């Protein structure tokens, strides 16, 4: 039996972490209602085979347009969009191993959201010599908050204030 597990301390997650995820899903869901795509919060698992090894991830939020490629609560195909909300215990993992797996699986757009600084880093997938690579498209803060948009879903609208609604210091 293969016990390929990665232990990540998720106990005591900050309410603000969950608030950002809920805000994103609540805002995006009705806009995708009549499409082939769906938005999912952090209760959906993705399974991929990388170098003959099964990898399992539970992103904070995804937009997936291949919703029939699943079994139970696990998808076997790649979402088009992933958002990770940083926590002190997961920040390094979100910025390194998870980001690398998303790049390998060719997730088109990857957001790293930091509720502590109210910052959104938007990474877009492109190719360099046929190798997928993430490029920082834009960092969104209070200063340029009107520029927040989901690059690969231009018809979906979510504002900076909607994303961070309820995050008070």
MDAnalysis code that builds the backbone (N, CA, C; Angstrom):
import MDAnalysis as mda
import numpy as np

u = mda.Universe.empty(507, n_residues=169, atom_resindex=np.repeat(np.arange(169), 3), trajectory=True)
u.add_TopologyAttr("name", ["N", "CA", "C"] * 169)
u.add_TopologyAttr("resid", np.arange(1, 170))
u.add_TopologyAttr("resname", ["UNK", "UNK", "UNK", "UNK", "UNK", "UNK", "UNK", "UNK", "UNK", "UNK", "UNK", "UNK", "UNK", "UNK", "UNK", "UNK", "UNK", "UNK", "UNK", "UNK", "UNK", "UNK", "UNK", "UNK", "UNK", "UNK", "UNK", "UNK", "UNK", "UNK", "UNK", "UNK", "UNK", "UNK", "UNK", "UNK", "UNK", "UNK", "UNK", "UNK", "UNK", "UNK", "UNK", "UNK", "UNK", "UNK", "UNK", "UNK", "UNK", "UNK", "UNK", "UNK", "UNK", "UNK", "UNK", "UNK", "UNK", "UNK", "UNK", "UNK", "UNK", "UNK", "UNK", "UNK", "UNK", "UNK", "UNK", "UNK", "UNK", "UNK", "UNK", "UNK", "UNK", "UNK", "UNK", "UNK", "UNK", "UNK", "UNK", "UNK", "UNK", "UNK", "UNK", "UNK", "UNK", "UNK", "UNK", "UNK", "UNK", "UNK", "UNK", "UNK", "UNK", "UNK", "UNK", "UNK", "UNK", "UNK", "UNK", "UNK", "UNK", "UNK", "UNK", "UNK", "UNK", "UNK", "UNK", "UNK", "UNK", "UNK", "UNK", "UNK", "UNK", "UNK", "UNK", "UNK", "UNK", "UNK", "UNK", "UNK", "UNK", "UNK", "UNK", "UNK", "UNK", "UNK", "UNK", "UNK", "UNK", "UNK", "UNK", "UNK", "UNK", "UNK", "UNK", "UNK", "UNK", "UNK", "UNK", "UNK", "UNK", "UNK", "UNK", "UNK", "UNK", "UNK", "UNK", "UNK", "UNK", "UNK", "UNK", "UNK", "UNK", "UNK", "UNK", "UNK", "UNK", "UNK", "UNK", "UNK", "UNK", "UNK", "UNK", "UNK", "UNK", "UNK", "UNK", "UNK", "UNK"])
u.atoms.positions = np.array([
    [0.841, -1.170, 0.000],
    [0.000, 0.000, 0.000],
    [0.891, 1.239, 0.000],
    [0.570, 2.189, -0.882],
    [1.340, 3.416, -0.994],
    [0.716, 4.491, -0.100],
    [1.470, 5.000, 0.834],
    [0.998, 6.040, 1.747],
    [1.663, 7.363, 1.403],
    [1.546, 7.785, 0.162],
    [2.139, 9.025, -0.314],
    [1.346, 10.204, 0.255],
    [1.649, 10.556, 1.485],
    [0.921, 11.629, 2.153],
    [1.847, 12.784, 2.451],
    [1.289, 13.985, 2.418],
    [2.027, 15.169, 2.831],
    [1.237, 15.785, 3.965],
    [1.838, 15.829, 5.130],
    [1.179, 16.393, 6.303],
    [1.399, 17.901, 6.297],
    [0.296, 18.641, 6.315],
    [0.348, 20.088, 6.397],
    [-0.562, 20.500, 7.529],
    [-0.046, 21.274, 8.463],
    [-0.816, 21.702, 9.625],
    [-1.894, 22.684, 9.183],
    [-3.143, 22.249, 9.228],
    [-4.252, 23.105, 8.847],
    [-5.095, 23.489, 10.066],
    [-4.726, 23.017, 11.214],
    [-5.515, 23.288, 12.419],
    [-5.506, 24.773, 12.719],
    [-6.658, 25.252, 13.139],
    [-6.743, 26.643, 13.555],
    [-6.609, 27.623, 12.416],
    [-7.123, 27.261, 11.230],
    [-7.071, 28.181, 10.105],
    [-7.772, 29.480, 10.477],
    [-7.237, 30.552, 9.996],
    [-7.802, 31.860, 10.290],
    [-9.154, 32.022, 9.609],
    [-10.072, 32.671, 10.294],
    [-11.396, 32.955, 9.739],
    [-11.248, 33.765, 8.453],
    [-10.294, 34.669, 8.421],
    [-10.081, 35.511, 7.240],
    [-9.730, 34.668, 6.008],
    [-8.977, 33.587, 6.214],
    [-8.626, 32.666, 5.133],
    [-9.900, 32.109, 4.504],
    [-10.794, 31.615, 5.337],
    [-12.065, 31.066, 4.859],
    [-12.963, 32.143, 4.267],
    [-12.919, 33.334, 4.828],
    [-13.743, 34.439, 4.334],
    [-13.403, 34.767, 2.890],
    [-12.106, 34.828, 2.561],
    [-11.694, 35.136, 1.187],
    [-12.177, 34.053, 0.228],
    [-12.033, 32.794, 0.614],
    [-12.487, 31.689, -0.238],
    [-14.003, 31.787, -0.451],
    [-14.749, 31.992, 0.627],
    [-16.206, 32.101, 0.538],
    [-16.615, 33.274, -0.341],
    [-15.948, 34.410, -0.176],
    [-16.259, 35.588, -0.988],
    [-16.047, 35.295, -2.473],
    [-14.941, 34.633, -2.786],
    [-14.636, 34.318, -4.183],
    [-15.705, 33.394, -4.770],
    [-15.970, 32.296, -4.085],
    [-16.938, 31.313, -4.592],
    [-18.333, 31.931, -4.706],
    [-18.754, 32.691, -3.699],
    [-20.087, 33.295, -3.710],
    [-20.246, 34.305, -4.843],
    [-19.193, 35.011, -5.178],
    [-19.259, 36.012, -6.243],
    [-19.204, 35.366, -7.625],
    [-18.370, 34.351, -7.781],
    [-18.165, 33.731, -9.093],
    [-19.264, 32.729, -9.447],
    [-19.762, 31.995, -8.465],
    [-20.736, 30.924, -8.736],
    [-21.919, 31.359, -9.608],
    [-22.632, 32.432, -9.245],
    [-23.794, 32.789, -10.070],
    [-23.421, 33.200, -11.496],
    [-22.200, 33.663, -11.694],
    [-21.774, 34.084, -13.022],
    [-21.444, 32.896, -13.932],
    [-21.212, 31.737, -13.344],
    [-20.915, 30.527, -14.111],
    [-22.116, 29.587, -14.206],
    [-23.207, 29.958, -13.588],
    [-24.347, 29.062, -13.436],
    [-24.817, 28.429, -14.747],
    [-24.838, 29.159, -15.832],
    [-25.332, 28.635, -17.106],
    [-24.210, 28.254, -18.068],
    [-23.032, 27.976, -17.540],
    [-21.908, 27.598, -18.402],
    [-21.494, 26.157, -18.118],
    [-20.510, 25.681, -18.857],
    [-19.989, 24.325, -18.625],
    [-18.956, 24.319, -17.503],
    [-18.590, 25.482, -17.009],
    [-17.589, 25.600, -15.946],
    [-18.276, 25.768, -14.589],
    [-17.558, 25.389, -13.548],
    [-18.047, 25.539, -12.188],
    [-16.910, 26.037, -11.298],
    [-17.280, 26.730, -10.223],
    [-16.308, 27.165, -9.232],
    [-16.467, 26.272, -8.013],
    [-15.340, 25.900, -7.430],
    [-15.337, 25.036, -6.253],
    [-14.473, 25.649, -5.170],
    [-14.913, 25.484, -3.942],
    [-14.131, 25.907, -2.792],
    [-13.197, 24.794, -2.360],
    [-12.667, 24.917, -1.170],
    [-11.587, 24.036, -0.701],
    [-12.063, 22.684, -0.181],
    [-13.061, 22.115, -0.795],
    [-13.491, 20.782, -0.394],
    [-13.362, 19.778, -1.541],
    [-12.693, 20.172, -2.620],
    [-12.542, 19.322, -3.793],
    [-11.069, 18.967, -3.972],
    [-10.837, 17.704, -4.249],
    [-9.470, 17.195, -4.404],
    [-9.168, 16.959, -5.886],
    [-7.923, 17.228, -6.249],
    [-7.432, 16.923, -7.598],
    [-6.348, 15.864, -7.473],
    [-6.414, 14.856, -8.354],
    [-5.418, 13.786, -8.371],
    [-4.751, 13.772, -9.741],
    [-3.425, 13.821, -9.725],
    [-2.659, 13.772, -10.959],
    [-1.509, 12.792, -10.791],
    [-1.092, 12.213, -11.883],
    [0.078, 11.355, -11.876],
    [1.251, 12.158, -12.419],
    [2.286, 12.279, -11.612],
    [3.494, 13.020, -11.977],
    [4.675, 12.092, -11.750],
    [5.429, 11.817, -12.800],
    [6.582, 10.911, -12.710],
    [6.193, 9.577, -12.061],
    [5.094, 9.002, -12.550],
    [4.586, 7.711, -12.071],
    [4.180, 7.726, -10.595],
    [3.942, 8.891, -10.055],
    [3.545, 9.022, -8.649],
    [2.242, 9.817, -8.578],
    [1.275, 9.322, -7.803],
    [0.010, 10.032, -7.664],
    [0.160, 11.201, -6.697],
    [-0.262, 12.366, -7.149],
    [-0.241, 13.575, -6.328],
    [-1.678, 13.990, -6.063],
    [-1.952, 14.369, -4.832],
    [-3.279, 14.813, -4.438],
    [-3.175, 16.215, -3.852],
    [-4.033, 17.107, -4.343],
    [-4.048, 18.479, -3.856],
    [-5.478, 18.919, -3.605],
    [-5.652, 19.780, -2.632],
    [-6.940, 20.407, -2.374],
    [-6.714, 21.924, -2.429],
    [-6.950, 22.516, -3.603],
    [-6.780, 23.970, -3.724],
    [-7.857, 24.706, -2.933],
    [-7.579, 25.984, -2.626],
    [-8.561, 26.785, -1.903],
    [-9.774, 27.106, -2.767],
    [-9.567, 27.378, -4.050],
    [-10.678, 27.609, -4.983],
    [-10.196, 27.284, -6.390],
    [-11.115, 26.750, -7.196],
    [-10.791, 26.434, -8.590],
    [-11.973, 26.790, -9.476],
    [-11.665, 27.021, -10.742],
    [-12.683, 27.061, -11.779],
    [-12.336, 25.919, -12.720],
    [-13.277, 24.993, -12.849],
    [-13.043, 23.778, -13.614],
    [-14.108, 23.680, -14.700],
    [-13.662, 23.442, -15.926],
    [-14.583, 23.330, -17.060],
    [-14.699, 21.890, -17.552],
    [-14.059, 20.964, -16.863],
    [-14.130, 19.537, -17.204],
    [-14.682, 18.793, -15.992],
    [-15.887, 19.132, -15.637],
    [-16.441, 18.666, -14.369],
    [-16.876, 17.208, -14.375],
    [-16.855, 16.557, -15.535],
    [-17.251, 15.149, -15.586],
    [-16.062, 14.207, -15.415],
    [-14.864, 14.730, -15.357],
    [-13.660, 13.930, -15.168],
    [-13.395, 13.760, -13.678],
    [-14.312, 13.051, -13.006],
    [-14.181, 12.936, -11.558],
    [-14.740, 11.609, -11.062],
    [-14.358, 11.322, -9.837],
    [-14.900, 10.186, -9.107],
    [-15.000, 10.629, -7.659],
    [-16.214, 10.576, -7.101],
    [-16.419, 11.067, -5.740],
    [-16.094, 12.547, -5.660],
    [-15.258, 12.922, -4.711],
    [-14.880, 14.330, -4.568],
    [-13.539, 14.637, -5.228],
    [-13.072, 13.754, -6.122],
    [-11.764, 13.941, -6.763],
    [-11.905, 14.163, -8.264],
    [-11.247, 15.191, -8.747],
    [-11.137, 15.444, -10.182],
    [-9.811, 14.870, -10.670],
    [-9.815, 14.386, -11.909],
    [-8.608, 13.817, -12.504],
    [-8.088, 14.653, -13.661],
    [-8.756, 15.747, -13.931],
    [-8.320, 16.640, -14.993],
    [-7.889, 17.956, -14.367],
    [-7.454, 18.864, -15.182],
    [-6.861, 20.108, -14.694],
    [-7.871, 21.248, -14.716],
    [-7.999, 21.988, -13.612],
    [-8.845, 23.181, -13.643],
    [-8.154, 24.272, -14.473],
    [-8.906, 25.240, -14.924],
    [-8.315, 26.335, -15.696],
    [-7.782, 27.436, -14.786],
    [-8.324, 27.489, -13.560],
    [-7.972, 28.559, -12.629],
    [-7.835, 27.958, -11.235],
    [-6.800, 28.402, -10.508],
    [-6.625, 28.002, -9.108],
    [-6.299, 29.243, -8.287],
    [-6.901, 29.310, -7.097],
    [-6.579, 30.363, -6.140],
    [-6.163, 29.703, -4.834],
    [-5.033, 30.130, -4.312],
    [-4.585, 29.718, -2.984],
    [-4.550, 30.957, -2.102],
    [-5.109, 30.827, -0.902],
    [-5.098, 31.905, 0.082],
    [-4.022, 31.552, 1.103],
    [-3.079, 32.432, 1.274],
    [-1.936, 32.147, 2.135],
    [-2.314, 32.103, 3.610],
    [-1.674, 31.182, 4.289],
    [-1.700, 31.083, 5.744],
    [-0.258, 30.943, 6.189],
    [0.069, 31.354, 7.401],
    [1.459, 31.215, 7.851],
    [1.982, 29.781, 7.717],
    [1.113, 28.792, 7.949],
    [1.575, 27.402, 7.910],
    [1.654, 26.819, 6.498],
    [1.020, 27.461, 5.499],
    [1.000, 26.889, 4.148],
    [1.667, 27.765, 3.093],
    [2.108, 28.962, 3.458],
    [2.620, 29.903, 2.452],
    [3.759, 29.318, 1.628],
    [4.733, 28.722, 2.267],
    [5.867, 28.171, 1.522],
    [5.407, 27.069, 0.562],
    [4.545, 26.185, 1.028],
    [4.013, 25.092, 0.207],
    [3.219, 25.636, -0.987],
    [2.386, 26.672, -0.757],
    [1.591, 27.274, -1.833],
    [2.474, 27.924, -2.890],
    [3.589, 28.517, -2.462],
    [4.474, 29.235, -3.387],
    [5.500, 28.325, -4.080],
    [5.667, 27.117, -3.593],
    [6.695, 26.245, -4.171],
    [6.077, 24.968, -4.748],
    [5.868, 23.953, -3.913],
    [5.412, 22.648, -4.398],
    [4.064, 22.712, -5.106],
    [3.104, 23.392, -4.514],
    [1.790, 23.476, -5.149],
    [1.881, 24.238, -6.469],
    [2.565, 25.363, -6.457],
    [2.699, 26.159, -7.676],
    [3.379, 25.341, -8.779],
    [4.379, 24.570, -8.419],
    [5.085, 23.732, -9.385],
    [4.156, 22.664, -9.964],
    [3.344, 22.042, -9.131],
    [2.388, 21.042, -9.632],
    [1.356, 21.684, -10.556],
    [0.882, 22.858, -10.203],
    [-0.071, 23.553, -11.076],
    [0.583, 23.889, -12.411],
    [1.831, 24.301, -12.388],
    [2.555, 24.605, -13.626],
    [2.692, 23.340, -14.477],
    [3.100, 22.238, -13.855],
    [3.253, 20.981, -14.588],
    [1.941, 20.522, -15.206],
    [0.836, 20.758, -14.503],
    [-0.480, 20.355, -15.002],
    [-1.083, 21.399, -15.948],
    [-0.370, 22.493, -16.129],
    [-0.740, 23.563, -17.054],
    [-2.050, 24.259, -16.686],
    [-2.177, 24.559, -15.390],
    [-3.282, 25.404, -14.932],
    [-3.024, 26.794, -15.512],
    [-3.984, 27.321, -16.249],
    [-3.778, 28.552, -17.017],
    [-3.532, 29.793, -16.168],
    [-4.177, 29.838, -15.013],
    [-4.068, 31.037, -14.184],
    [-4.021, 30.634, -12.716],
    [-3.101, 31.247, -11.981],
    [-2.888, 30.917, -10.570],
    [-2.838, 32.204, -9.768],
    [-3.724, 32.309, -8.790],
    [-3.741, 33.467, -7.892],
    [-3.205, 33.051, -6.536],
    [-2.326, 33.882, -6.004],
    [-1.895, 33.756, -4.614],
    [-2.435, 34.981, -3.890],
    [-3.319, 34.729, -2.922],
    [-3.991, 35.807, -2.206],
    [-3.485, 35.844, -0.773],
    [-3.057, 37.020, -0.349],
    [-2.610, 37.217, 1.034],
    [-3.599, 38.158, 1.718],
    [-4.437, 37.600, 2.573],
    [-5.446, 38.415, 3.258],
    [-4.818, 39.348, 4.284],
    [-3.606, 38.995, 4.757],
    [-2.954, 39.827, 5.773],
    [-2.508, 41.163, 5.199],
    [-2.092, 41.169, 3.935],
    [-1.639, 42.400, 3.286],
    [-2.613, 42.878, 2.214],
    [-3.712, 42.146, 2.041],
    [-4.687, 42.424, 0.981],
    [-3.968, 42.573, -0.359],
    [-3.337, 41.490, -0.755],
    [-2.578, 41.444, -1.995],
    [-3.001, 40.228, -2.808],
    [-3.109, 40.415, -4.118],
    [-3.402, 39.318, -5.030],
    [-2.304, 39.287, -6.083],
    [-1.572, 38.166, -6.133],
    [-0.574, 37.959, -7.184],
    [-1.239, 37.105, -8.253],
    [-1.267, 37.614, -9.483],
    [-1.899, 36.898, -10.587],
    [-0.803, 36.368, -11.508],
    [-0.717, 35.039, -11.582],
    [0.256, 34.378, -12.445],
    [-0.463, 33.798, -13.652],
    [0.147, 33.996, -14.797],
    [-0.419, 33.477, -16.037],
    [0.554, 32.469, -16.641],
    [-0.006, 31.380, -17.147],
    [0.806, 30.335, -17.760],
    [1.139, 30.722, -19.193],
    [2.393, 30.568, -19.538],
    [2.848, 30.755, -20.909],
    [3.911, 29.699, -21.158],
    [4.473, 29.709, -22.322],
    [5.437, 28.665, -22.685],
    [6.741, 29.284, -23.151],
    [7.811, 28.659, -22.711],
    [9.156, 29.049, -23.134],
    [9.801, 27.784, -23.694],
    [10.020, 27.757, -25.008],
    [10.536, 26.560, -25.680],
    [9.669, 25.342, -25.378],
    [8.362, 25.529, -25.481],
    [7.367, 24.475, -25.254],
    [7.296, 23.982, -23.811],
    [7.930, 24.671, -22.897],
    [7.874, 24.307, -21.478],
    [6.958, 25.298, -20.773],
    [5.921, 24.790, -20.060],
    [5.028, 25.715, -19.360],
    [5.765, 26.445, -18.239],
    [5.464, 27.726, -18.121],
    [6.118, 28.554, -17.116],
    [5.134, 29.616, -16.651],
    [5.158, 29.901, -15.339],
    [4.321, 30.972, -14.814],
    [5.055, 32.299, -14.870],
    [4.305, 33.324, -15.258],
    [4.801, 34.687, -15.262],
    [3.881, 35.517, -14.380],
    [4.466, 36.353, -13.559],
    [3.664, 37.250, -12.734],
    [3.056, 38.295, -13.656],
    [1.754, 38.179, -13.868],
    [1.050, 39.113, -14.744],
    [0.873, 40.455, -14.049],
    [0.441, 40.396, -12.780],
    [0.212, 41.637, -12.049],
    [0.040, 41.339, -10.574],
    [0.484, 42.275, -9.736],
    [0.209, 42.229, -8.303],
    [-0.817, 43.318, -8.016],
    [-1.911, 42.911, -7.392],
    [-3.009, 43.838, -7.113],
    [-3.013, 44.167, -5.620],
    [-3.073, 45.451, -5.329],
    [-3.156, 45.941, -3.952],
    [-4.263, 46.995, -3.895],
    [-4.427, 47.594, -2.752],
    [-5.409, 48.673, -2.597],
    [-5.159, 49.786, -3.619],
    [-3.894, 50.021, -3.949],
    [-3.519, 51.107, -4.857],
    [-4.050, 50.924, -6.271],
    [-3.998, 49.700, -6.796],
    [-4.443, 49.438, -8.166],
    [-5.613, 48.450, -8.199],
    [-6.440, 48.483, -7.175],
    [-7.493, 47.479, -6.992],
    [-8.488, 47.408, -8.145],
    [-8.618, 48.481, -8.918],
    [-9.549, 48.468, -10.047],
    [-9.057, 47.585, -11.192],
    [-7.826, 47.120, -11.128],
    [-7.260, 46.268, -12.179],
    [-7.469, 44.777, -11.918],
    [-8.112, 44.425, -10.794],
    [-8.332, 43.011, -10.483],
    [-9.291, 42.403, -11.500],
    [-8.849, 41.297, -12.094],
    [-9.710, 40.548, -13.007],
    [-9.153, 39.147, -13.171],
    [-10.039, 38.235, -13.524],
    [-9.617, 36.877, -13.842],
    [-9.251, 36.895, -15.325],
    [-7.978, 36.781, -15.615],
    [-7.454, 36.957, -16.968],
    [-8.114, 35.997, -17.957],
    [-8.241, 34.740, -17.590],
    [-8.753, 33.728, -18.524],
    [-10.269, 33.590, -18.513],
    [-10.930, 34.382, -17.715],
    [-12.398, 34.428, -17.681],
    [-12.807, 35.899, -17.657],
    [-12.626, 36.612, -18.763],
    [-12.858, 38.060, -18.766],
    [-14.305, 38.475, -18.504],
    [-15.258, 37.561, -18.675],
    [-16.658, 37.911, -18.424],
    [-17.054, 37.774, -16.963],
    [-16.201, 37.173, -16.153],
    [-16.477, 37.050, -14.723],
    [-15.940, 38.294, -14.026],
    [-16.778, 38.897, -13.241],
    [-16.391, 40.113, -12.523],
    [-16.309, 39.837, -11.030],
    [-15.189, 40.197, -10.448],
    [-15.028, 40.180, -8.997],
    [-14.159, 41.377, -8.646],
    [-14.620, 42.172, -7.697],
    [-13.854, 43.352, -7.322],
    [-12.954, 43.030, -6.135],
    [-11.973, 43.848, -5.968],
    [-11.051, 43.748, -4.843],
    [-11.838, 43.810, -3.531],
    [-12.793, 44.743, -3.470],
    [-13.587, 44.908, -2.251],
    [-14.473, 43.694, -1.986],
    [-14.998, 43.051, -3.034],
    [-15.786, 41.831, -2.840],
    [-14.905, 40.702, -2.319],
    [-13.711, 40.561, -2.881],
    [-12.806, 39.504, -2.477],
    [-12.413, 39.633, -1.005],
    [-12.136, 40.846, -0.563],
    [-11.673, 41.068, 0.801],
    [-12.768, 41.576, 1.744],
    [-14.015, 41.435, 1.352],
    [-15.128, 41.867, 2.202],
    [-15.082, 41.105, 3.522],
    [-15.171, 41.835, 4.613],
    [-15.151, 41.207, 5.940],
    [-13.765, 41.049, 6.532],
    [-12.731, 41.451, 5.799],
    [-11.357, 41.382, 6.311],
    [-11.038, 42.725, 6.941],
    [-11.105, 42.761, 8.240],
    [-10.835, 43.995, 8.980],
    [-9.630, 43.772, 9.873],
    [-8.877, 44.821, 10.087],
    [-7.683, 44.719, 10.916],
    [-7.914, 45.333, 12.262],
])
